[in-house]
Amino acid sequence: MNAKDRASQNATKKGKKYAGNVKTARPMKPKVEGLTGYDELLSGYEKGYTVTPSGMTFEIQAISPGMFLGIFGTPFMSMLIEQGATDQDTVDKIVEKMTDEEKIELANEPILKNSVLDTICAGVISAKLVNKPQSECDPEDKEISIIRLLEIEKLTEADVVHLYKAIKELTKPEEIAKAV
């Protein structure tokens, strides 16, 4: 009898021994009127999956609408406000009129870039992304520097934009607008 057969027999013996000992979930306590429950605490929490342009799949979650407000101190937002952007259509028209050089310059603003990276780190739940150098990451916690992923081109700029938009959509733009 080889090792594979012995392992199979041992598994069968253990299976028979414990077959009747199935644990059941503890029954839910009846809901008491006025107590905050599961549904109330998790209302608005959404999660989903997204595939980036480079083909990576991430599980993402909705985040606090306030996280998106970090971009309001950026030159990009100042420019939009100066040009009278009041809704997404106006923003889209303003961005369409910008030259590629202007878009690149605004996208490379450190405040805007950090806000976007922080949003992605908070929204991605399938990997523990952090917005700090890899040398400061804790390997036991399996932290991965989003900065390093961009440097070695594991994540592209297109991936970053895609993840940001996917997290924003999951968070529900109308909730973000309320926070504003």
N, C-alpha and C positions, 0 to 999 in steps of 0.2 A: 504494500500500500504506500503510495507516494504522499508527500507533504500536502499536496492539493486535496487529495481525497480525505486525509485526516482532518484538515481544516473544515472541509464541507461537513463531515460527520459531527465534529464538535459544534459547529454552528447549528446543525439540525437538533442536537441534544439540548443546547441552550434555548433554542426557539420553542421546543416542546415544554421545557421547564417553565418558561416565563409566559407561555401563551395566554394563560388566564389572568395575568396580572397587568391589565391595561389600565393606565391612569386616565381618569376623565378630568376634564377641566372643571374647576370649582364653579359652581353655579353662580350666576350674577345675582347680586342682592337686588331686591326690588327697588325701583327708583322712588326715592322719597321726594315728595313735592318740594320744590324750592332749592334743591341741591344742584350744584353745577356738575354736569356729567361729561362723559366722553365726547358726545356729539358737539356740545358747546365749546369744549376746550380745543377740539381739532377742526372746528369750522374754519373754512378758508385754507386749510392745509391741503395742498395738492402735490402729487409727485408724478413723474412720468419718465420716459426715455427719449433720448434724442441722438441722432447720428450726425456727427460733424462732417463737413465737406471732405476731410481727409479719411473718413470711414470709421472713426472711433465711435463707440456707443457709450453713452453716459446715462446714469440714472440721476435725475435732477429733482429738486423740490422747490416749491414756492418759498419765497423768503419774505421778510418784513418789507412792506412797501416803502418804509422809511430808508432802507438801504439804498434805494435808487435815488434818493435825494442828495446823496453825496456829490453828484455831478453838478449841483446847482452853483457851486463856488468856482466852477471852471470857466476859462475863457470861451469855451464852446457855448455854454449856456448864456454867458453875457452877450455874445454875438447874436444868438437867437432872440434874446429879449430886446436888444437894440433894433433888430429888424422886424419886431412885432409878431413873432411866432406865438400863436395862442393855441394851436392844436397840431395834431400829427400831420395833417395835410400841408399846413404852412411850413412846418419843419422840413418835410420832404421836398417842397419846392425850393426852399432856401439851400438845402444841401445839394440839390440837382444843379443849381446855378454856380456852385463853388468849383474852382479849378482843382485838379488833382493835388497840386502843391499845397493849396489851402487846406484840403482835407487831411493830407499827411501831417502838416504842421499842427493842426488841431488835435489829431489823433495821438500825437506824440507828447502832448502836454502831460507832465507827470501826475498832476492831480486827477485828471480824467482817466488816465491809464490805471492808476492805483484803485480808483473807485470801481472801474470795470472788473479788474482782477479780484478785488475783494468780493464783489457781487458773485462772480463765478465760483470762488472758493466757498462761499456760503451756500450756493445753490447746488453744487455737484455733491452727491452723496455716495456715489459708487467708488470714489477714490478720495483720500484725504488730502485735497489740494490746499496749500497754504501760500500766502503772499510774502515770502521771505526767502533768503538765499538757501540753497540746498544744504550748505554747511551748518546752518542753524536748525535744520529739520531733525526731528527725533525718529531714528530708524525703527525703534521699538513701536512707536505709534503709527508707523508706515506713512509718515508725512512726505508729501511730494511737493517740491517747489514749482509753482506755476511759472515763476521766472525762469527756472532752469529748463522746463519743458519748452518754453518759447526760444531760449538760447540754442538748444540742440534741435530745434524744429520738430519736436514730437507733437507740439501744438502749433498750428499756423495762426496768423492773424485772422484768417477767414474762420478758423475754428473758434477763436475767442469771440468774434462778432456773433457767430451762430449760437454759441452757448449763452452769451449775454441776452440775446433776443429770445431764446427759448425759455430761459429763466424768467425774463420779464413777462412773457406771454402767460406762463404758468401762474405767475403772481397776480395776474389780471390787471391790465393797464388802468381799468376804472378804479381799482383800489389804490394804485399809485397816484392817480389824479386826485383822489380824495385826500391822500396824505399831503399833497402839495397844497 
